[in-house]
């Protein structure tokens, strides 16, 4: 039964001339004063989510985006600030780009945020998809196999640091602690100081290609999955695959359990009006993400995601996104009806996330959060 609702803000500033006919993505460059708008927007969305009854405001970590698209480099730091501006809403990491970090530094930063916010930060991990940020930090992104191998070792280190009083690790990329003398004794183990107080740490990861290896890694480490803005036929398959993989690792989950299903959305009085309102932001998002191979509106798109191949920004239309249910556009009553269908189809699913296309103005995001909370969420209250 769906009982929890969250929203995702990836950290874009207010953009002019959105859409395929607007300013080319690589031509956008903004001064620092504009790029810092994201912190006021994050605060506005956190306050709205807090008062309207959303469970979590998810944020995305990214780096070096002078184009104004994804401008939050540290979620744990921002989460501490937002938690002190609000009363109850959680701040989710969607997602910490693990290959941009030393794993122990990320573990420490999360632990501090967990303590300072009294458990209101939700941990999430991802491999990244921007060569500019991951390769700049000295780690692989162009080599997908090397990226995945590094990510898996890093996550294993983070989880051990969270869960164990002390530990050691010997792997391909890290020897922890290093084999050095310390105050007269040979260093054998290391302790994360501090460790998170709220245990076990709940960990979330995006499912973007549905690969068997990726799902196996998640199931092995009890990592929960987020599937967002993805065509319905792929969602159906990945939900079943996640359930089957968890079963092979000894966990009997209901279909949809331990998963979040996310949609991009625009509520208006008619589907036609909603589509026209959302179109420039849909196109801007496609313009940003397609060259990075990150659209998931079709089977062909997902093949490109898995192969890290560029896609065409015009290879998807909003009308098709509405048909394949990666976008929900229309009257609130229609959205309620569809989510009731989702609820019946996935009896274990209890968490739905609303995501915003890059370029969606702050005022529109707050207005849409408000309408959804008042017109849709009451249909799912016990």
Buried (B, 14 or more C-beta within 10 A) or exposed (E): EBBBBBBBBBBBBBBEEBBBEBBEBEEBEBEEEBBEBBBEBBBBBBBBBBBBBBBBBBBBBBBEBEBBBBBBBBBBEBBBBBBEEBEEBBBBBBBBBBBBBBBBEBBBBBBBBBBBBEBBBBBBBBBBBBBEBBBEBEBBBEEBEBBBBBBBBBBBBBBBBBBEEEBBBEBEBBEBBEEEEEEEEEBEEBEBEEBBEBEEBBBBBBBBBBBEEBBBBBBBBBBBBBBBBBBBEBBEBBBEBBBEBBEEEEEEBEBBBBBBBBBBBBBBEEBEBBBBBBBBBBBBBBBBBBBBBBBBBBEEBBEBBBEBEEBEBEBBBBBBBBEBBBBBBBBBEBBBEBBEEBBEBBEBBBBBBBBBBBBBBBEBBBEBBBBBBEBBBEBBEE
